[in-house]
Amino acid sequence: MTAPTLRWTRRAVRRLDQIGAYIAKDNPDAAARIVTRIVSAVENLASYPSMGRPGRIKGTREYVFADIPYVIAYRLQSGVVEIITVIHGAQKWPLELTNT
């Protein structure tokens, strides 16, 4: 069985960049570690797309980190793991998750 492919939405890429830039203001090393941790988890989702829990928003799943305060929101569609966004655990969740 072939592993699903990964696709990052523009929104997810933008959020990852924002997270890295925000943390880097105070601690560039921590920013690099956190961004690397998030990217590594996303790569694992290609092999294990069901490892996240069912999402708060219908049709999505969430990968919750035990060691950093972020959640990856994603969906599975036709052999593709689509990374919708990365959200800080303390943030208010949007009512819907679009690809923008």
Secondary structure in CASP SS format (residue, H / E / C, confidence):
PFRMAT SS
TARGET T0000
AUTHOR 0000-0000-0000
METHOD secondary structure of the structure
MODEL  1
M C 1.00
T C 1.00
A C 1.00
P C 1.00
T E 1.00
L E 1.00
R E 1.00
W E 1.00
T C 1.00
R H 1.00
R H 1.00
A H 1.00
V H 1.00
R H 1.00
R H 1.00
L H 1.00
D H 1.00
Q H 1.00
I H 1.00
G H 1.00
A H 1.00
Y H 1.00
I H 1.00
A H 1.00
K C 1.00
D C 1.00
N C 1.00
P H 1.00
D H 1.00
A H 1.00
A H 1.00
A H 1.00
R H 1.00
I H 1.00
V H 1.00
T H 1.00
R H 1.00
I H 1.00
V H 1.00
S H 1.00
A H 1.00
V H 1.00
E H 1.00
N H 1.00
L H 1.00
A H 1.00
S H 1.00
Y C 1.00
P C 1.00
S C 1.00
M C 1.00
G C 1.00
R E 1.00
P E 1.00
G C 1.00
R C 1.00
I C 1.00
K C 1.00
G C 1.00
T C 1.00
R E 1.00
E E 1.00
Y E 1.00
V E 1.00
F C 1.00
A C 1.00
D C 1.00
I C 1.00
P C 1.00
Y E 1.00
V E 1.00
I E 1.00
A E 1.00
Y E 1.00
R E 1.00
L E 1.00
Q E 1.00
S C 1.00
G C 1.00
V E 1.00
V E 1.00
E E 1.00
I E 1.00
I E 1.00
T E 1.00
V E 1.00
I E 1.00
H E 1.00
G C 1.00
A C 1.00
Q C 1.00
K C 1.00
W C 1.00
P C 1.00
L C 1.00
E C 1.00
L C 1.00
T C 1.00
N C 1.00
T C 1.00
END
